[in-house]
Amino acid sequence: MPTYEYISTTPEDKGKSCYTCRKPFELRRTMDRAQELTCPLCGNPIKKLISQVAPPQRTTFSSTKAKSSGFTVLKNMGDGVLEKE
Ligand SMILES: [Zn+2]
């Protein structure tokens, strides 16, 4: 079950938020319940925070870059023959 981060839509309003939702808090919810935007404790409106976990960086490895980095780039010529580019 994924964990979502929420915070009250009015954290500065003590009448419309409680001790928990006044600051970011985490809730483990199923995907279909993730959009329920009320605090489970006080029932006041909350909003979902964008996850702060950064997606893994995809590194694209180009042969040009490899060559400039001093690697010898071998081209697969088929039949197991590798040729220097
Ligand atoms: Zn609350």
PDB file of the backbone (N, CA, C, O) and the ligand in Angstrom, with CONECT records:
HET     ZN  A 101       1
ATOM      1  N   MET A   1       0.853  -1.198   0.000  1.00  0.00           N
ATOM      2  CA  MET A   1       0.000   0.000   0.000  1.00  0.00           C
ATOM      3  C   MET A   1       0.886   1.244   0.000  1.00  0.00           C
ATOM      4  O   MET A   1       1.753   1.380   0.864  1.00  0.00           O
ATOM      5  N   PRO A   2       0.685   2.144  -0.944  1.00  0.00           N
ATOM      6  CA  PRO A   2       1.556   3.329  -0.984  1.00  0.00           C
ATOM      7  C   PRO A   2       1.257   4.306   0.151  1.00  0.00           C
ATOM      8  O   PRO A   2       0.146   4.346   0.680  1.00  0.00           O
ATOM      9  N   THR A   3       2.247   5.074   0.504  1.00  0.00           N
ATOM     10  CA  THR A   3       2.093   6.090   1.533  1.00  0.00           C
ATOM     11  C   THR A   3       1.966   7.450   0.862  1.00  0.00           C
ATOM     12  O   THR A   3       2.751   7.800  -0.019  1.00  0.00           O
ATOM     13  N   TYR A   4       0.982   8.197   1.287  1.00  0.00           N
ATOM     14  CA  TYR A   4       0.772   9.527   0.738  1.00  0.00           C
ATOM     15  C   TYR A   4       0.991  10.550   1.831  1.00  0.00           C
ATOM     16  O   TYR A   4       0.773  10.280   3.012  1.00  0.00           O
ATOM     17  N   GLU A   5       1.427  11.731   1.418  1.00  0.00           N
ATOM     18  CA  GLU A   5       1.667  12.795   2.379  1.00  0.00           C
ATOM     19  C   GLU A   5       0.589  13.867   2.221  1.00  0.00           C
ATOM     20  O   GLU A   5       0.282  14.309   1.114  1.00  0.00           O
ATOM     21  N   TYR A   6       0.040  14.262   3.335  1.00  0.00           N
ATOM     22  CA  TYR A   6      -1.033  15.243   3.319  1.00  0.00           C
ATOM     23  C   TYR A   6      -0.734  16.361   4.287  1.00  0.00           C
ATOM     24  O   TYR A   6       0.104  16.237   5.180  1.00  0.00           O
ATOM     25  N   ILE A   7      -1.450  17.472   4.084  1.00  0.00           N
ATOM     26  CA  ILE A   7      -1.420  18.565   5.050  1.00  0.00           C
ATOM     27  C   ILE A   7      -2.765  19.274   4.965  1.00  0.00           C
ATOM     28  O   ILE A   7      -3.419  19.265   3.922  1.00  0.00           O
ATOM     29  N   SER A   8      -3.162  19.878   6.052  1.00  0.00           N
ATOM     30  CA  SER A   8      -4.418  20.617   6.073  1.00  0.00           C
ATOM     31  C   SER A   8      -4.399  21.728   5.025  1.00  0.00           C
ATOM     32  O   SER A   8      -3.353  22.315   4.752  1.00  0.00           O
ATOM     33  N   THR A   9      -5.568  22.011   4.438  1.00  0.00           N
ATOM     34  CA  THR A   9      -5.637  23.115   3.475  1.00  0.00           C
ATOM     35  C   THR A   9      -5.582  24.448   4.214  1.00  0.00           C
ATOM     36  O   THR A   9      -5.269  25.480   3.621  1.00  0.00           O
ATOM     37  N   THR A  10      -5.885  24.423   5.499  1.00  0.00           N
ATOM     38  CA  THR A  10      -5.832  25.641   6.317  1.00  0.00           C
ATOM     39  C   THR A  10      -5.065  25.362   7.610  1.00  0.00           C
ATOM     40  O   THR A  10      -5.642  25.390   8.697  1.00  0.00           O
ATOM     41  N   PRO A  11      -3.748  25.089   7.487  1.00  0.00           N
ATOM     42  CA  PRO A  11      -2.977  24.723   8.695  1.00  0.00           C
ATOM     43  C   PRO A  11      -2.886  25.849   9.728  1.00  0.00           C
ATOM     44  O   PRO A  11      -2.644  25.602  10.910  1.00  0.00           O
ATOM     45  N   GLU A  12      -3.085  27.091   9.266  1.00  0.00           N
ATOM     46  CA  GLU A  12      -2.988  28.223  10.202  1.00  0.00           C
ATOM     47  C   GLU A  12      -4.296  28.431  10.970  1.00  0.00           C
ATOM     48  O   GLU A  12      -4.332  29.150  11.968  1.00  0.00           O
ATOM     49  N   ASP A  13      -5.368  27.791  10.491  1.00  0.00           N
ATOM     50  CA  ASP A  13      -6.672  27.928  11.127  1.00  0.00           C
ATOM     51  C   ASP A  13      -6.896  26.780  12.107  1.00  0.00           C
ATOM     52  O   ASP A  13      -7.178  25.653  11.699  1.00  0.00           O
ATOM     53  N   LYS A  14      -6.769  27.072  13.393  1.00  0.00           N
ATOM     54  CA  LYS A  14      -6.860  26.010  14.398  1.00  0.00           C
ATOM     55  C   LYS A  14      -8.264  25.437  14.524  1.00  0.00           C
ATOM     56  O   LYS A  14      -8.458  24.363  15.093  1.00  0.00           O
ATOM     57  N   GLY A  15      -9.243  26.165  13.985  1.00  0.00           N
ATOM     58  CA  GLY A  15     -10.613  25.662  14.032  1.00  0.00           C
ATOM     59  C   GLY A  15     -10.891  24.672  12.912  1.00  0.00           C
ATOM     60  O   GLY A  15     -11.852  23.905  12.962  1.00  0.00           O
ATOM     61  N   LYS A  16     -10.021  24.704  11.890  1.00  0.00           N
ATOM     62  CA  LYS A  16     -10.247  23.836  10.728  1.00  0.00           C
ATOM     63  C   LYS A  16      -9.101  22.867  10.492  1.00  0.00           C
ATOM     64  O   LYS A  16      -8.948  22.327   9.396  1.00  0.00           O
ATOM     65  N   SER A  17      -8.305  22.653  11.517  1.00  0.00           N
ATOM     66  CA  SER A  17      -7.221  21.678  11.414  1.00  0.00           C
ATOM     67  C   SER A  17      -6.923  21.189  12.824  1.00  0.00           C
ATOM     68  O   SER A  17      -7.272  21.843  13.806  1.00  0.00           O
ATOM     69  N   CYS A  18      -6.283  20.046  12.912  1.00  0.00           N
ATOM     70  CA  CYS A  18      -5.940  19.529  14.229  1.00  0.00           C
ATOM     71  C   CYS A  18      -4.431  19.386  14.349  1.00  0.00           C
ATOM     72  O   CYS A  18      -3.683  19.689  13.419  1.00  0.00           O
ATOM     73  N   TYR A  19      -4.008  18.923  15.504  1.00  0.00           N
ATOM     74  CA  TYR A  19      -2.582  18.769  15.785  1.00  0.00           C
ATOM     75  C   TYR A  19      -1.867  17.970  14.701  1.00  0.00           C
ATOM     76  O   TYR A  19      -0.722  18.268  14.359  1.00  0.00           O
ATOM     77  N   THR A  20      -2.540  16.956  14.160  1.00  0.00           N
ATOM     78  CA  THR A  20      -1.910  16.084  13.165  1.00  0.00           C
ATOM     79  C   THR A  20      -1.796  16.740  11.792  1.00  0.00           C
ATOM     80  O   THR A  20      -0.726  16.741  11.185  1.00  0.00           O
ATOM     81  N   CYS A  21      -2.913  17.301  11.304  1.00  0.00           N
ATOM     82  CA  CYS A  21      -2.912  17.774   9.917  1.00  0.00           C
ATOM     83  C   CYS A  21      -2.394  19.199   9.758  1.00  0.00           C
ATOM     84  O   CYS A  21      -2.324  19.713   8.642  1.00  0.00           O
ATOM     85  N   ARG A  22      -2.029  19.841  10.869  1.00  0.00           N
ATOM     86  CA  ARG A  22      -1.474  21.189  10.778  1.00  0.00           C
ATOM     87  C   ARG A  22      -0.076  21.165  10.158  1.00  0.00           C
ATOM     88  O   ARG A  22       0.402  22.166   9.625  1.00  0.00           O
ATOM     89  N   LYS A  23       0.560  20.006  10.241  1.00  0.00           N
ATOM     90  CA  LYS A  23       1.855  19.830   9.599  1.00  0.00           C
ATOM     91  C   LYS A  23       1.779  18.568   8.722  1.00  0.00           C
ATOM     92  O   LYS A  23       0.895  17.734   8.919  1.00  0.00           O
ATOM     93  N   PRO A  24       2.701  18.427   7.757  1.00  0.00           N
ATOM     94  CA  PRO A  24       2.605  17.272   6.863  1.00  0.00           C
ATOM     95  C   PRO A  24       2.588  15.948   7.627  1.00  0.00           C
ATOM     96  O   PRO A  24       3.375  15.739   8.550  1.00  0.00           O
ATOM     97  N   PHE A  25       1.691  15.075   7.234  1.00  0.00           N
ATOM     98  CA  PHE A  25       1.605  13.758   7.864  1.00  0.00           C
ATOM     99  C   PHE A  25       1.390  12.707   6.785  1.00  0.00           C
ATOM    100  O   PHE A  25       0.913  13.002   5.689  1.00  0.00           O
ATOM    101  N   GLU A  26       1.748  11.495   7.116  1.00  0.00           N
ATOM    102  CA  GLU A  26       1.662  10.420   6.129  1.00  0.00           C
ATOM    103  C   GLU A  26       0.508   9.485   6.424  1.00  0.00           C
ATOM    104  O   GLU A  26       0.198   9.185   7.577  1.00  0.00           O
ATOM    105  N   LEU A  27      -0.109   9.042   5.368  1.00  0.00           N
ATOM    106  CA  LEU A  27      -1.183   8.062   5.481  1.00  0.00           C
ATOM    107  C   LEU A  27      -0.929   6.958   4.485  1.00  0.00           C
ATOM    108  O   LEU A  27      -0.619   7.207   3.320  1.00  0.00           O
ATOM    109  N   ARG A  28      -1.066   5.730   4.959  1.00  0.00           N
ATOM    110  CA  ARG A  28      -0.972   4.605   4.027  1.00  0.00           C
ATOM    111  C   ARG A  28      -2.369   4.325   3.508  1.00  0.00           C
ATOM    112  O   ARG A  28      -3.280   4.018   4.276  1.00  0.00           O
ATOM    113  N   ARG A  29      -2.525   4.432   2.221  1.00  0.00           N
ATOM    114  CA  ARG A  29      -3.844   4.259   1.626  1.00  0.00           C
ATOM    115  C   ARG A  29      -3.759   3.483   0.332  1.00  0.00           C
ATOM    116  O   ARG A  29      -2.723   3.456  -0.333  1.00  0.00           O
ATOM    117  N   THR A  30      -4.849   2.862  -0.008  1.00  0.00           N
ATOM    118  CA  THR A  30      -4.912   2.227  -1.320  1.00  0.00           C
ATOM    119  C   THR A  30      -5.071   3.341  -2.350  1.00  0.00           C
ATOM    120  O   THR A  30      -5.522   4.441  -2.027  1.00  0.00           O
ATOM    121  N   MET A  31      -4.697   3.045  -3.587  1.00  0.00           N
ATOM    122  CA  MET A  31      -4.750   4.027  -4.669  1.00  0.00           C
ATOM    123  C   MET A  31      -6.110   4.721  -4.754  1.00  0.00           C
ATOM    124  O   MET A  31      -6.183   5.942  -4.889  1.00  0.00           O
ATOM    125  N   ASP A  32      -7.187   3.934  -4.674  1.00  0.00           N
ATOM    126  CA  ASP A  32      -8.521   4.512  -4.855  1.00  0.00           C
ATOM    127  C   ASP A  32      -8.959   5.368  -3.670  1.00  0.00           C
ATOM    128  O   ASP A  32      -9.909   6.143  -3.780  1.00  0.00           O
ATOM    129  N   ARG A  33      -8.268   5.230  -2.535  1.00  0.00           N
ATOM    130  CA  ARG A  33      -8.624   6.068  -1.383  1.00  0.00           C
ATOM    131  C   ARG A  33      -7.717   7.284  -1.272  1.00  0.00           C
ATOM    132  O   ARG A  33      -7.928   8.145  -0.418  1.00  0.00           O
ATOM    133  N   ALA A  34      -6.704   7.357  -2.136  1.00  0.00           N
ATOM    134  CA  ALA A  34      -5.729   8.440  -2.054  1.00  0.00           C
ATOM    135  C   ALA A  34      -6.360   9.809  -2.268  1.00  0.00           C
ATOM    136  O   ALA A  34      -5.858  10.822  -1.780  1.00  0.00           O
ATOM    137  N   GLN A  35      -7.468   9.826  -3.004  1.00  0.00           N
ATOM    138  CA  GLN A  35      -8.099  11.107  -3.317  1.00  0.00           C
ATOM    139  C   GLN A  35      -9.084  11.574  -2.236  1.00  0.00           C
ATOM    140  O   GLN A  35      -9.675  12.647  -2.358  1.00  0.00           O
ATOM    141  N   GLU A  36      -9.260  10.767  -1.177  1.00  0.00           N
ATOM    142  CA  GLU A  36     -10.118  11.200  -0.075  1.00  0.00           C
ATOM    143  C   GLU A  36      -9.389  12.290   0.684  1.00  0.00           C
ATOM    144  O   GLU A  36      -8.397  12.042   1.369  1.00  0.00           O
ATOM    145  N   LEU A  37      -9.905  13.503   0.545  1.00  0.00           N
ATOM    146  CA  LEU A  37      -9.148  14.623   1.093  1.00  0.00           C
ATOM    147  C   LEU A  37      -9.774  15.216   2.352  1.00  0.00           C
ATOM    148  O   LEU A  37     -10.080  16.406   2.427  1.00  0.00           O
ATOM    149  N   THR A  38      -9.950  14.341   3.332  1.00  0.00           N
ATOM    150  CA  THR A  38     -10.344  14.841   4.644  1.00  0.00           C
ATOM    151  C   THR A  38      -9.465  14.189   5.697  1.00  0.00           C
ATOM    152  O   THR A  38      -9.083  13.025   5.576  1.00  0.00           O
ATOM    153  N   CYS A  39      -9.154  14.947   6.720  1.00  0.00           N
ATOM    154  CA  CYS A  39      -8.313  14.441   7.796  1.00  0.00           C
ATOM    155  C   CYS A  39      -9.042  13.325   8.539  1.00  0.00           C
ATOM    156  O   CYS A  39     -10.189  13.513   8.946  1.00  0.00           O
ATOM    157  N   PRO A  40      -8.400  12.158   8.726  1.00  0.00           N
ATOM    158  CA  PRO A  40      -9.071  11.049   9.421  1.00  0.00           C
ATOM    159  C   PRO A  40      -9.342  11.347  10.890  1.00  0.00           C
ATOM    160  O   PRO A  40     -10.146  10.662  11.522  1.00  0.00           O
ATOM    161  N   LEU A  41      -8.684  12.354  11.435  1.00  0.00           N
ATOM    162  CA  LEU A  41      -8.871  12.677  12.845  1.00  0.00           C
ATOM    163  C   LEU A  41      -9.928  13.753  13.060  1.00  0.00           C
ATOM    164  O   LEU A  41     -10.834  13.583  13.877  1.00  0.00           O
ATOM    165  N   CYS A  42      -9.814  14.867  12.325  1.00  0.00           N
ATOM    166  CA  CYS A  42     -10.749  15.966  12.558  1.00  0.00           C
ATOM    167  C   CYS A  42     -11.762  16.140  11.437  1.00  0.00           C
ATOM    168  O   CYS A  42     -12.724  16.892  11.590  1.00  0.00           O
ATOM    169  N   GLY A  43     -11.565  15.461  10.315  1.00  0.00           N
ATOM    170  CA  GLY A  43     -12.527  15.517   9.232  1.00  0.00           C
ATOM    171  C   GLY A  43     -12.491  16.786   8.397  1.00  0.00           C
ATOM    172  O   GLY A  43     -13.362  17.003   7.555  1.00  0.00           O
ATOM    173  N   ASN A  44     -11.495  17.619   8.626  1.00  0.00           N
ATOM    174  CA  ASN A  44     -11.379  18.858   7.860  1.00  0.00           C
ATOM    175  C   ASN A  44     -10.605  18.621   6.560  1.00  0.00           C
ATOM    176  O   ASN A  44      -9.872  17.640   6.434  1.00  0.00           O
ATOM    177  N   PRO A  45     -10.779  19.541   5.588  1.00  0.00           N
ATOM    178  CA  PRO A  45     -10.128  19.340   4.291  1.00  0.00           C
ATOM    179  C   PRO A  45      -8.606  19.290   4.380  1.00  0.00           C
ATOM    180  O   PRO A  45      -7.977  20.086   5.076  1.00  0.00           O
ATOM    181  N   ILE A  46      -8.045  18.347   3.665  1.00  0.00           N
ATOM    182  CA  ILE A  46      -6.597  18.240   3.559  1.00  0.00           C
ATOM    183  C   ILE A  46      -6.235  18.177   2.082  1.00  0.00           C
ATOM    184  O   ILE A  46      -7.091  17.936   1.231  1.00  0.00           O
ATOM    185  N   LYS A  47      -4.968  18.395   1.790  1.00  0.00           N
ATOM    186  CA  LYS A  47      -4.529  18.248   0.404  1.00  0.00           C
ATOM    187  C   LYS A  47      -3.345  17.310   0.352  1.00  0.00           C
ATOM    188  O   LYS A  47      -2.572  17.194   1.303  1.00  0.00           O
ATOM    189  N   LYS A  48      -3.224  16.646  -0.779  1.00  0.00           N
ATOM    190  CA  LYS A  48      -2.144  15.683  -0.965  1.00  0.00           C
ATOM    191  C   LYS A  48      -0.892  16.450  -1.365  1.00  0.00           C
ATOM    192  O   LYS A  48      -0.931  17.311  -2.243  1.00  0.00           O
ATOM    193  N   LEU A  49       0.199  16.133  -0.723  1.00  0.00           N
ATOM    194  CA  LEU A  49       1.470  16.755  -1.095  1.00  0.00           C
ATOM    195  C   LEU A  49       2.134  15.910  -2.165  1.00  0.00           C
ATOM    196  O   LEU A  49       2.006  14.686  -2.190  1.00  0.00           O
ATOM    197  N   ILE A  50       2.841  16.591  -3.044  1.00  0.00           N
ATOM    198  CA  ILE A  50       3.593  15.874  -4.070  1.00  0.00           C
ATOM    199  C   ILE A  50       4.748  15.160  -3.372  1.00  0.00           C
ATOM    200  O   ILE A  50       5.463  15.754  -2.565  1.00  0.00           O
ATOM    201  N   SER A  51       4.916  13.906  -3.687  1.00  0.00           N
ATOM    202  CA  SER A  51       5.978  13.123  -3.065  1.00  0.00           C
ATOM    203  C   SER A  51       7.328  13.783  -3.244  1.00  0.00           C
ATOM    204  O   SER A  51       7.675  14.253  -4.328  1.00  0.00           O
ATOM    205  N   GLN A  52       8.084  13.809  -2.156  1.00  0.00           N
ATOM    206  CA  GLN A  52       9.383  14.464  -2.223  1.00  0.00           C
ATOM    207  C   GLN A  52      10.478  13.489  -2.627  1.00  0.00           C
ATOM    208  O   GLN A  52      11.647  13.858  -2.745  1.00  0.00           O
ATOM    209  N   VAL A  53      10.087  12.256  -2.834  1.00  0.00           N
ATOM    210  CA  VAL A  53      11.064  11.264  -3.266  1.00  0.00           C
ATOM    211  C   VAL A  53      11.334  11.480  -4.754  1.00  0.00           C
ATOM    212  O   VAL A  53      10.431  11.348  -5.580  1.00  0.00           O
ATOM    213  N   ALA A  54      12.554  11.806  -5.084  1.00  0.00           N
ATOM    214  CA  ALA A  54      12.909  12.083  -6.475  1.00  0.00           C
ATOM    215  C   ALA A  54      12.944  10.794  -7.271  1.00  0.00           C
ATOM    216  O   ALA A  54      13.460   9.781  -6.797  1.00  0.00           O
ATOM    217  N   PRO A  55      12.398  10.824  -8.475  1.00  0.00           N
ATOM    218  CA  PRO A  55      12.461   9.618  -9.313  1.00  0.00           C
ATOM    219  C   PRO A  55      13.902   9.333  -9.704  1.00  0.00           C
ATOM    220  O   PRO A  55      14.701  10.258  -9.843  1.00  0.00           O
ATOM    221  N   PRO A  56      14.239   8.071  -9.883  1.00  0.00           N
ATOM    222  CA  PRO A  56      15.633   7.765 -10.225  1.00  0.00           C
ATOM    223  C   PRO A  56      16.042   8.416 -11.530  1.00  0.00           C
ATOM    224  O   PRO A  56      15.288   8.412 -12.503  1.00  0.00           O
ATOM    225  N   GLN A  57      17.223   8.967 -11.544  1.00  0.00           N
ATOM    226  CA  GLN A  57      17.716   9.643 -12.737  1.00  0.00           C
ATOM    227  C   GLN A  57      18.130   8.610 -13.773  1.00  0.00           C
ATOM    228  O   GLN A  57      18.925   7.710 -13.500  1.00  0.00           O
ATOM    229  N   ARG A  58      17.578   8.760 -14.952  1.00  0.00           N
ATOM    230  CA  ARG A  58      17.954   7.845 -16.019  1.00  0.00           C
ATOM    231  C   ARG A  58      19.185   8.415 -16.725  1.00  0.00           C
ATOM    232  O   ARG A  58      19.167   9.534 -17.238  1.00  0.00           O
ATOM    233  N   THR A  59      20.219   7.641 -16.736  1.00  0.00           N
ATOM    234  CA  THR A  59      21.438   8.099 -17.388  1.00  0.00           C
ATOM    235  C   THR A  59      21.469   7.574 -18.813  1.00  0.00           C
ATOM    236  O   THR A  59      21.447   6.366 -19.049  1.00  0.00           O
ATOM    237  N   THR A  60      21.519   8.490 -19.744  1.00  0.00           N
ATOM    238  CA  THR A  60      21.630   8.060 -21.132  1.00  0.00           C
ATOM    239  C   THR A  60      23.110   8.015 -21.476  1.00  0.00           C
ATOM    240  O   THR A  60      23.857   8.965 -21.240  1.00  0.00           O
ATOM    241  N   PHE A  61      23.497   6.911 -22.027  1.00  0.00           N
ATOM    242  CA  PHE A  61      24.897   6.684 -22.304  1.00  0.00           C
ATOM    243  C   PHE A  61      25.099   6.675 -23.820  1.00  0.00           C
ATOM    244  O   PHE A  61      24.760   5.703 -24.495  1.00  0.00           O
ATOM    245  N   SER A  62      25.636   7.733 -24.328  1.00  0.00           N
ATOM    246  CA  SER A  62      25.846   7.788 -25.778  1.00  0.00           C
ATOM    247  C   SER A  62      27.273   7.394 -26.116  1.00  0.00           C
ATOM    248  O   SER A  62      28.198   7.614 -25.334  1.00  0.00           O
ATOM    249  N   SER A  63      27.433   6.809 -27.288  1.00  0.00           N
ATOM    250  CA  SER A  63      28.768   6.358 -27.682  1.00  0.00           C
ATOM    251  C   SER A  63      29.695   7.552 -27.897  1.00  0.00           C
ATOM    252  O   SER A  63      30.900   7.450 -27.669  1.00  0.00           O
ATOM    253  N   THR A  64      29.146   8.665 -28.329  1.00  0.00           N
ATOM    254  CA  THR A  64      29.952   9.865 -28.527  1.00  0.00           C
ATOM    255  C   THR A  64      30.567  10.297 -27.203  1.00  0.00           C
ATOM    256  O   THR A  64      31.745  10.644 -27.120  1.00  0.00           O
ATOM    257  N   LYS A  65      29.746  10.264 -26.191  1.00  0.00           N
ATOM    258  CA  LYS A  65      30.183  10.662 -24.865  1.00  0.00           C
ATOM    259  C   LYS A  65      31.245   9.686 -24.364  1.00  0.00           C
ATOM    260  O   LYS A  65      32.239  10.076 -23.751  1.00  0.00           O
ATOM    261  N   ALA A  66      31.004   8.404 -24.644  1.00  0.00           N
ATOM    262  CA  ALA A  66      31.931   7.370 -24.205  1.00  0.00           C
ATOM    263  C   ALA A  66      33.298   7.579 -24.840  1.00  0.00           C
ATOM    264  O   ALA A  66      34.331   7.456 -24.182  1.00  0.00           O
ATOM    265  N   LYS A  67      33.286   7.896 -26.132  1.00  0.00           N
ATOM    266  CA  LYS A  67      34.544   8.101 -26.844  1.00  0.00           C
ATOM    267  C   LYS A  67      35.293   9.297 -26.285  1.00  0.00           C
ATOM    268  O   LYS A  67      36.504   9.244 -26.075  1.00  0.00           O
ATOM    269  N   SER A  68      34.555  10.380 -26.044  1.00  0.00           N
ATOM    270  CA  SER A  68      35.203  11.575 -25.514  1.00  0.00           C
ATOM    271  C   SER A  68      35.703  11.347 -24.094  1.00  0.00           C
ATOM    272  O   SER A  68      36.568  12.074 -23.605  1.00  0.00           O
ATOM    273  N   SER A  69      35.147  10.324 -23.434  1.00  0.00           N
ATOM    274  CA  SER A  69      35.608  10.006 -22.090  1.00  0.00           C
ATOM    275  C   SER A  69      36.782   9.034 -22.118  1.00  0.00           C
ATOM    276  O   SER A  69      37.271   8.615 -21.069  1.00  0.00           O
ATOM    277  N   GLY A  70      37.234   8.675 -23.321  1.00  0.00           N
ATOM    278  CA  GLY A  70      38.396   7.810 -23.458  1.00  0.00           C
ATOM    279  C   GLY A  70      38.088   6.342 -23.633  1.00  0.00           C
ATOM    280  O   GLY A  70      39.000   5.515 -23.621  1.00  0.00           O
ATOM    281  N   PHE A  71      36.805   5.995 -23.797  1.00  0.00           N
ATOM    282  CA  PHE A  71      36.454   4.598 -24.002  1.00  0.00           C
ATOM    283  C   PHE A  71      36.579   4.244 -25.488  1.00  0.00           C
ATOM    284  O   PHE A  71      36.364   5.089 -26.357  1.00  0.00           O
ATOM    285  N   THR A  72      36.918   3.025 -25.757  1.00  0.00           N
ATOM    286  CA  THR A  72      36.920   2.562 -27.136  1.00  0.00           C
ATOM    287  C   THR A  72      35.548   1.972 -27.418  1.00  0.00           C
ATOM    288  O   THR A  72      35.120   1.015 -26.773  1.00  0.00           O
ATOM    289  N   VAL A  73      34.879   2.551 -28.376  1.00  0.00           N
ATOM    290  CA  VAL A  73      33.537   2.076 -28.691  1.00  0.00           C
ATOM    291  C   VAL A  73      33.616   1.026 -29.780  1.00  0.00           C
ATOM    292  O   VAL A  73      34.147   1.256 -30.866  1.00  0.00           O
ATOM    293  N   LEU A  74      33.072  -0.133 -29.453  1.00  0.00           N
ATOM    294  CA  LEU A  74      33.087  -1.222 -30.420  1.00  0.00           C
ATOM    295  C   LEU A  74      31.722  -1.356 -31.069  1.00  0.00           C
ATOM    296  O   LEU A  74      30.696  -1.319 -30.390  1.00  0.00           O
ATOM    297  N   LYS A  75      31.713  -1.507 -32.356  1.00  0.00           N
ATOM    298  CA  LYS A  75      30.477  -1.637 -33.108  1.00  0.00           C
ATOM    299  C   LYS A  75      30.249  -3.110 -33.391  1.00  0.00           C
ATOM    300  O   LYS A  75      31.142  -3.804 -33.877  1.00  0.00           O
ATOM    301  N   ASN A  76      29.066  -3.580 -33.089  1.00  0.00           N
ATOM    302  CA  ASN A  76      28.752  -4.975 -33.362  1.00  0.00           C
ATOM    303  C   ASN A  76      28.431  -5.149 -34.843  1.00  0.00           C
ATOM    304  O   ASN A  76      27.399  -4.684 -35.326  1.00  0.00           O
ATOM    305  N   MET A  77      29.334  -5.829 -35.558  1.00  0.00           N
ATOM    306  CA  MET A  77      29.164  -5.997 -37.002  1.00  0.00           C
ATOM    307  C   MET A  77      28.382  -7.266 -37.334  1.00  0.00           C
ATOM    308  O   MET A  77      28.179  -7.589 -38.505  1.00  0.00           O
ATOM    309  N   GLY A  78      27.958  -7.964 -36.326  1.00  0.00           N
ATOM    310  CA  GLY A  78      27.252  -9.218 -36.558  1.00  0.00           C
ATOM    311  C   GLY A  78      28.230 -10.380 -36.560  1.00  0.00           C
ATOM    312  O   GLY A  78      29.433 -10.173 -36.719  1.00  0.00           O
ATOM    313  N   ASP A  79      27.739 -11.583 -36.387  1.00  0.00           N
ATOM    314  CA  ASP A  79      28.553 -12.803 -36.331  1.00  0.00           C
ATOM    315  C   ASP A  79      29.649 -12.697 -35.279  1.00  0.00           C
ATOM    316  O   ASP A  79      30.724 -13.282 -35.409  1.00  0.00           O
ATOM    317  N   GLY A  80      29.348 -11.945 -34.249  1.00  0.00           N
ATOM    318  CA  GLY A  80      30.296 -11.820 -33.142  1.00  0.00           C
ATOM    319  C   GLY A  80      31.534 -10.987 -33.481  1.00  0.00           C
ATOM    320  O   GLY A  80      32.515 -10.988 -32.737  1.00  0.00           O
ATOM    321  N   VAL A  81      31.478 -10.275 -34.613  1.00  0.00           N
ATOM    322  CA  VAL A  81      32.606  -9.431 -34.999  1.00  0.00           C
ATOM    323  C   VAL A  81      32.394  -8.030 -34.443  1.00  0.00           C
ATOM    324  O   VAL A  81      31.377  -7.381 -34.691  1.00  0.00           O
ATOM    325  N   LEU A  82      33.377  -7.594 -33.692  1.00  0.00           N
ATOM    326  CA  LEU A  82      33.304  -6.240 -33.153  1.00  0.00           C
ATOM    327  C   LEU A  82      34.356  -5.381 -33.852  1.00  0.00           C
ATOM    328  O   LEU A  82      35.510  -5.782 -34.004  1.00  0.00           O
ATOM    329  N   GLU A  83      33.942  -4.232 -34.257  1.00  0.00           N
ATOM    330  CA  GLU A  83      34.853  -3.368 -34.985  1.00  0.00           C
ATOM    331  C   GLU A  83      34.961  -2.039 -34.269  1.00  0.00           C
ATOM    332  O   GLU A  83      33.981  -1.530 -33.724  1.00  0.00           O
ATOM    333  N   LYS A  84      36.146  -1.488 -34.273  1.00  0.00           N
ATOM    334  CA  LYS A  84      36.344  -0.179 -33.658  1.00  0.00           C
ATOM    335  C   LYS A  84      35.667   0.884 -34.496  1.00  0.00           C
ATOM    336  O   LYS A  84      35.817   0.921 -35.717  1.00  0.00           O
ATOM    337  N   GLU A  85      34.930   1.736 -33.838  1.00  0.00           N
ATOM    338  CA  GLU A  85      34.194   2.768 -34.571  1.00  0.00           C
ATOM    339  C   GLU A  85      35.121   3.912 -34.946  1.00  0.00           C
ATOM    340  O   GLU A  85      34.685   4.880 -35.569  1.00  0.00           O
TER     341      GLU A  85
HETATM  342 ZN    ZN A 101      -6.947  16.988  11.279  1.00  0.00          ZN2+
END
